[in-house]
Amino acid sequence: MNEVAEFLENLKDRVGSELGATPWFTINQTMADVFGHLTGNPDPMHNDPKWGRQGPWGGTIAHGFNLLSLTARFWKEIGMPILTSDKMYSINYGLDRVRFTNPLRIDHPARARVILNSVKKRTENSYLLKVTHIVEAQGIEKPCMVAECMILIVLI
């Protein structure tokens, strides 16, 4: 068994547990503006600080899909060594459930906790991992995002 397959098999023992938490991060206004431009969604609640100060959150908020797009970063930041190499590649396989349950204010510290839901061997050379990313804003009880993501690992 190659070392990646062995790592994945051993990871099965951690199903149901938290794999780690990312360092605290912020989405600043420049990041929100770039995301709004790239996605064609320059909504005032995300991209107009003057409007945001008058709006319901007292400032601009991150795009929900901006948070969702950071899930690959979270995976890497918790130290999971599942990156493309000469032994394997990993593919975003899909999402089972995503909820944006609370807005994340621009420049407000947040972090993600990553929980391993399952590790399943699909074929002789592939595994499907399912994880939950919970993004929480510092000092706020209700999470900003809960996303169940699937990663397909293909052994080379």
C-alpha positions in Angstrom: 0.0 0.0 0.0 1.4 3.4 -0.9 1.9 6.1 1.8 -1.1 8.2 0.6 -3.4 5.2 0.8 -2.0 4.3 4.2 -2.6 7.9 5.4 -6.2 7.8 4.1 -6.9 4.4 5.7 -5.5 5.7 9.0 -7.6 8.8 8.7 -10.7 6.6 9.0 -10.0 6.5 12.7 -10.6 10.2 13.0 -14.1 10.2 11.4 -16.5 12.2 13.5 -13.7 14.3 15.0 -12.4 17.8 14.4 -9.3 17.7 12.2 -8.3 21.2 13.2 -9.0 24.9 13.2 -7.5 27.5 10.9 -5.7 30.6 12.1 -7.9 33.6 12.5 -8.3 35.5 9.1 -10.2 38.5 7.8 -11.8 39.3 4.5 -10.9 42.9 3.9 -12.8 45.4 1.7 -10.3 45.0 -1.2 -10.8 41.2 -1.2 -14.6 41.7 -1.2 -14.4 44.2 -4.0 -12.2 41.9 -6.1 -14.6 39.0 -5.4 -17.6 41.1 -6.4 -15.9 42.2 -9.6 -14.7 38.6 -10.5 -18.2 37.2 -10.0 -20.1 40.1 -11.5 -21.8 40.6 -8.1 -20.8 44.1 -6.9 -23.8 44.3 -4.4 -23.7 47.3 -2.1 -24.0 45.2 1.0 -20.6 43.7 0.1 -18.9 46.4 -1.9 -20.2 49.9 -0.8 -18.8 50.8 2.6 -21.0 54.0 2.7 -24.1 51.9 2.1 -22.9 49.3 4.5 -22.6 51.8 7.4 -26.3 52.7 6.9 -27.3 49.0 6.3 -28.5 46.4 8.8 -25.1 45.2 9.8 -23.4 48.5 10.3 -20.8 47.8 7.6 -20.2 45.7 4.6 -20.3 41.9 4.8 -18.4 39.1 3.0 -20.1 37.4 0.0 -21.2 33.9 1.1 -19.6 32.4 -1.9 -16.4 34.1 -1.0 -16.4 32.2 2.3 -17.2 29.0 0.4 -14.4 29.5 -2.0 -11.9 29.5 0.9 -12.6 25.8 1.8 -9.5 24.6 -0.1 -7.4 27.1 1.8 -8.9 25.9 5.1 -8.0 22.3 4.3 -4.4 23.3 3.7 -4.3 25.6 6.7 -5.2 22.8 9.1 -2.2 20.9 7.9 -3.9 18.2 5.8 -1.2 16.9 3.4 -3.7 16.1 0.6 -2.3 18.2 -2.2 -1.5 17.2 -5.8 1.9 15.5 -6.0 3.6 12.7 -8.0 1.6 10.2 -5.8 -1.9 11.7 -5.9 -4.2 14.5 -6.9 -7.3 15.8 -5.1 -10.4 17.2 -6.8 -13.3 19.2 -5.4 -16.0 16.6 -5.8 -19.0 18.6 -4.7 -21.1 19.9 -1.9 -23.9 18.1 0.0 -25.2 21.0 2.1 -24.1 24.7 2.5 -25.7 27.2 4.7 -24.8 30.8 5.3 -26.2 31.2 8.7 -24.8 34.6 9.8 -23.2 37.4 8.0 -19.4 37.9 8.3 -18.5 41.6 8.6 -15.6 42.8 6.5 -12.4 43.0 8.6 -14.0 40.9 11.4 -11.7 38.0 12.5 -13.0 34.6 11.6 -11.7 31.0 11.5 -12.8 27.7 10.2 -13.1 24.4 12.1 -12.9 21.3 9.9 -14.7 18.1 10.9 -14.1 14.8 9.2 -17.5 13.1 8.3 -16.3 10.1 6.3 -13.5 8.5 4.4 -14.6 5.9 1.8 -12.6 3.9 -0.6 -14.4 4.2 -4.0 -12.1 2.3 -6.3 -8.7 0.6 -6.2 -7.1 4.0 -6.7 -9.5 6.5 -5.2 -11.0 7.7 -1.9 -13.9 10.1 -1.2 -13.6 12.3 1.8 -16.5 14.3 3.3 -15.7 17.2 5.6 -17.7 19.9 7.3 -16.3 23.4 7.4 -17.7 25.6 10.1 -16.7 29.3 9.8 -17.2 31.2 13.0 -16.6 35.0 13.6 -14.7 35.9 16.7 -16.9 36.6 19.6 -20.1 35.6 17.8 -21.9 32.5 18.8 -23.7 31.6 15.6 -21.5 30.4 12.8 -21.3 32.3 9.5 -21.2 29.2 7.3 -21.6 25.5 7.6 -20.5 23.6 4.4 -20.3 19.9 3.8 -17.7 19.4 1.1 -16.4 16.3 -0.7 -12.9 15.8 -1.9 -12.0 13.0 -4.3 -8.4 11.7 -3.8 -7.0 9.8 -6.8 -3.8 7.8 -6.3 -1.3 7.8 -9.2 
